[in-house]
Amino acid sequence: MANIDYLIAQKNVLEVGGPSGLIHSWYPRMNTVTFLNLPASMAVHHQGHNPPNTVRVYNGDASDSTPFIQNKLLRQFDCVITSHTLEHFANPIKALMCWSMALKSNGGIITIVPNKNECWDRVRPYTTIEHFVDDFNKNTQENDMTHLQESSCMLETRPTYYNDVGPANETRVIHHHVFSIETLKICHEMAGFKTLNCFISDTDKLQMVYIGQIQ
């Protein structure tokens, strides 16, 4: 997908919302990997088995600083990775700021989100940067249901979509936002990251990949 060894090889990595089957081949190259997963069942559709170099699996809402502080995850990691997770956050700029708290100086981030043109989100418009900023400024909470109907296109592959969401989005099934390459870059930059690369994978067009470094 990309040459990311300089960010993960023999490094201590935190994955938010994993382990991901999509990046299973990356884990053996890491020194250690720690997972921070949301309570309930967010992203279980792509979770795999914990790799042998797993240090620990924590549960907590990664949109908030609390699990990072309580579990002593601050400034502990060389890289944060996340796969098909950021689109499930109602307030992605805030979430990215929280994730940056886990990084050592000059730490990296690899964020993979779906390319809408290759999935059910194809019928939706891209979320504007103004919308992302408004969610941040209003401190939109993760039980936000604004995009429930808009993301009902997920019914294409998940007929139980409405039941799975629950009354307060507790399973975090909703795709709140649809990223373009430009908005994915800007959201990270607003959260304090320097963009190193942002692209759609040549080998798997579903994958939109952001690579950055904390400033």
Summary of the structure (lengths in Angstrom):
residues: 215
radius of gyration: 16.0
end to end distance: 24.3
largest distance: 44.1
contacts: 698
relative contact order: 0.17
helix: 33%
strand: 25%
